[in-house]
Amino acid sequence: MTRFLLWCILLFLCWPLALAALVLYPIVWLLLLPFRIVGIAVGGVFSLLTAIITLPARLLRAI
C-alpha cells in the first residue's frame, strides 16, 4: 500500500517518471530474477554444510 501511495505522489509530481517506473519495473524484476535464484541456491548449500558439520555434535548431545 505504501508503494502505491508513493507512486501516486510521484505520478502527481512528475508523471513521465512515474510511467517510466511503471514500465521498467517488470523488466528490472526479470533481470534480477536469476540473482535471486542463485541466492536461494547458495543459502541452501550453506544450510546443508551447516547441518553436515554440526551433525556429530547433535548426535553426541542426544546420547
N, CA, C and O of each residue as an XYZ file, in Angstrom:
252
protein
N       0.823     -1.189      0.000
C       0.000      0.000      0.000
C       0.864      1.248      0.000
O       0.546      2.232     -0.667
N       1.963      1.206      0.753
C       2.852      2.363      0.822
C       3.482      2.643     -0.534
O       3.594      3.796     -0.950
N       3.894      1.576     -1.222
C       4.488      1.770     -2.551
C       3.486      2.397     -3.509
O       3.840      3.254     -4.319
N       2.249      1.970     -3.412
C       1.230      2.536     -4.298
C       1.008      4.017     -4.009
O       0.877      4.822     -4.932
N       0.965      4.373     -2.728
C       0.795      5.787     -2.383
C       1.988      6.620     -2.828
O       1.820      7.741     -3.309
N       3.196      6.078     -2.670
C       4.374      6.790     -3.155
C       4.340      6.945     -4.668
O       4.736      7.984     -5.198
N       3.868      5.915     -5.363
C       3.764      6.004     -6.816
C       2.722      7.040     -7.212
O       2.922      7.769     -8.184
N       1.628      7.122     -6.489
C       0.608      8.139     -6.786
C       1.160      9.553     -6.587
O       0.870     10.457     -7.371
N       1.953      9.731     -5.538
C       2.575     11.042     -5.320
C       3.544     11.348     -6.458
O       3.581     12.472     -6.958
N       4.325     10.354     -6.867
C       5.232     10.551     -7.986
C       4.476     10.843     -9.268
O       4.918     11.653    -10.083
N       3.334     10.184     -9.454
C       2.511     10.444    -10.636
C       1.997     11.873    -10.644
O       1.928     12.506    -11.698
N       1.642     12.376     -9.493
C       1.158     13.750     -9.388
C       2.280     14.752     -9.638
O       2.073     15.770    -10.298
N       3.471     14.461     -9.108
C       4.572     15.414     -9.225
C       5.267     15.351    -10.580
O       5.577     16.387    -11.169
N       5.511     14.150    -11.073
C       6.259     14.003    -12.324
C       5.739     12.764    -13.044
O       6.287     11.673    -12.885
N       4.687     12.932    -13.833
C       4.035     11.780    -14.433
C       4.897     11.017    -15.441
O       4.726      9.802    -15.537
N       5.820     11.640    -16.208
C       6.640     10.804    -17.102
C       7.550      9.832    -16.337
O       7.741      8.689    -16.753
N       8.102     10.299    -15.222
C       8.951      9.427    -14.427
C       8.141      8.286    -13.805
O       8.620      7.155    -13.725
N       6.942      8.578    -13.375
C       6.082      7.541    -12.789
C       5.699      6.497    -13.834
O       5.681      5.303    -13.535
N       5.397      6.927    -15.036
C       5.057      5.967    -16.090
C       6.279      5.158    -16.510
O       6.162      3.970    -16.811
N       7.451      5.792    -16.533
C       8.673      5.045    -16.849
C       8.945      3.994    -15.778
O       9.337      2.871    -16.098
N       8.741      4.349    -14.513
C       8.928      3.384    -13.431
C       7.936      2.237    -13.553
O       8.276      1.085    -13.285
N       6.720      2.549    -13.953
C       5.695      1.520    -14.107
C       6.049      0.544    -15.226
O       5.785     -0.653    -15.114
N       6.642      1.047    -16.294
C       7.011      0.202    -17.434
C       8.303     -0.558    -17.155
O       8.420     -1.725    -17.530
N       9.279      0.080    -16.502
C      10.583     -0.540    -16.317
C      10.640     -1.516    -15.146
O      11.530     -2.365    -15.108
N       9.721     -1.419    -14.194
C       9.753     -2.299    -13.024
C       9.709     -3.791    -13.395
O      10.514     -4.557    -12.865
N       8.808     -4.234    -14.275
C       8.814     -5.672    -14.617
C      10.088     -6.103    -15.331
O      10.534     -7.238    -15.160
N      10.680     -5.222    -16.125
C      11.913     -5.566    -16.832
C      13.058     -5.733    -15.834
O      13.828     -6.689    -15.926
N      13.170     -4.822    -14.899
C      14.210     -4.919    -13.871
C      13.985     -6.158    -13.013
O      14.946     -6.835    -12.646
N      12.738     -6.463    -12.689
C      12.429     -7.647    -11.898
C      12.881     -8.908    -12.634
O      13.452     -9.807    -12.017
N      12.634     -8.985    -13.939
C      13.060    -10.149    -14.713
C      14.578    -10.244    -14.805
O      15.130    -11.344    -14.800
N      15.257     -9.102    -14.889
C      16.714     -9.128    -14.952
C      17.332     -9.576    -13.628
O      18.387    -10.211    -13.627
N      16.696     -9.257    -12.511
C      17.231     -9.621    -11.203
C      16.806    -11.018    -10.739
O      17.325    -11.511     -9.737
N      15.888    -11.654    -11.434
C      15.389    -12.967    -11.032
C      16.484    -14.039    -10.950
O      16.493    -14.804     -9.985
N      17.412    -14.129    -11.925
C      18.467    -15.150    -11.784
C      19.321    -14.962    -10.536
O      19.756    -15.943     -9.932
N      19.567    -13.709    -10.141
C      20.359    -13.474     -8.940
C      19.626    -13.948     -7.691
O      20.255    -14.436     -6.752
N      18.309    -13.811     -7.671
C      17.531    -14.328     -6.539
C      17.602    -15.846     -6.475
O      17.742    -16.424     -5.397
N      17.505    -16.489     -7.640
C      17.567    -17.948     -7.688
C      18.928    -18.435     -7.200
O      19.008    -19.401     -6.440
N      20.008    -17.763     -7.638
C      21.349    -18.127     -7.183
C      21.471    -17.906     -5.675
O      22.083    -18.719     -4.982
N      20.903    -16.832     -5.164
C      20.945    -16.562     -3.728
C      20.235    -17.636     -2.928
O      20.715    -18.039     -1.869
N      19.103    -18.101     -3.419
C      18.372    -19.177     -2.742
C      19.189    -20.466     -2.756
O      19.245    -21.181     -1.756
N      19.830    -20.763     -3.902
C      20.643    -21.982     -4.007
C      21.850    -21.909     -3.082
O      22.174    -22.893     -2.418
N      22.518    -20.768     -3.026
C      23.686    -20.624     -2.152
C      23.273    -20.729     -0.685
O      23.978    -21.346      0.114
N      22.150    -20.140     -0.331
C      21.650    -20.268      1.036
C      21.351    -21.715      1.391
O      21.608    -22.144      2.516
N      20.811    -22.467      0.447
C      20.549    -23.888      0.684
C      21.823    -24.687      0.867
O      21.886    -25.579      1.712
N      22.843    -24.370      0.075
C      24.126    -25.070      0.212
C      24.751    -24.761      1.567
O      25.278    -25.663      2.219
N      24.703    -23.508      2.003
C      25.248    -23.168      3.311
C      24.475    -23.852      4.435
O      25.077    -24.280      5.420
N      23.182    -23.960      4.308
C      22.396    -24.672      5.320
C      22.767    -26.154      5.359
O      22.877    -26.749      6.431
N      22.956    -26.738      4.182
C      23.357    -28.144      4.126
C      24.723    -28.350      4.763
O      24.914    -29.297      5.527
N      25.676    -27.474      4.457
C      27.001    -27.595      5.057
C      26.944    -27.421      6.575
O      27.629    -28.134      7.309
N      26.150    -26.497      7.033
C      25.998    -26.298      8.479
C      25.408    -27.546      9.131
O      25.851    -27.957     10.204
N      24.418    -28.143      8.490
C      23.809    -29.356      9.046
C      24.803    -30.512      9.069
O      24.824    -31.295     10.018
N      25.628    -30.621      8.025
C      26.609    -31.712      7.978
C      27.685    -31.516      9.039
O      28.087    -32.470      9.705
N      28.151    -30.271      9.197
C      29.228    -30.005     10.152
C      28.741    -30.181     11.590
O      29.484    -30.688     12.430
N      27.525    -29.776     11.881
C      27.032    -29.860     13.262
C      26.365    -31.193     13.583
O      25.922    -31.394     14.714
N      26.282    -32.098     12.629
C      25.626    -33.380     12.881
C      26.302    -34.192     13.980
O      25.600    -34.701     14.854
N      27.630    -34.343     13.986
C      28.237    -35.136     15.076
C      27.955    -34.551     16.462
O      27.693    -35.297     17.405
N      28.006    -33.246     16.590
C      27.744    -32.622     17.893
C      26.298    -32.855     18.318
O      26.024    -33.099     19.493
N      25.395    -32.780     17.382
C      23.982    -33.023     17.746
C      23.759    -34.482     18.098
O      22.941    -34.784     18.967
N      24.467    -35.398     17.444
C      24.314    -36.813     17.765
C      24.888    -37.115     19.147
O      24.297    -37.877     19.912
N      26.046    -36.516     19.473
C      26.638    -36.732     20.802
C      25.805    -36.106     21.908
O      25.737    -36.645     23.013
N      25.178    -34.987     21.628
C      24.343    -34.327     22.620
C      23.081    -35.135     22.899
O      22.539    -35.078     24.003
N      22.614    -35.885     21.907
C      21.387    -36.676     22.068
C      21.608    -37.923     22.930
O      20.655    -38.486     23.469
N      22.841    -38.339     23.053
C      23.129    -39.566     23.798
C      23.057    -39.318     25.291
O      23.271    -40.238     26.081
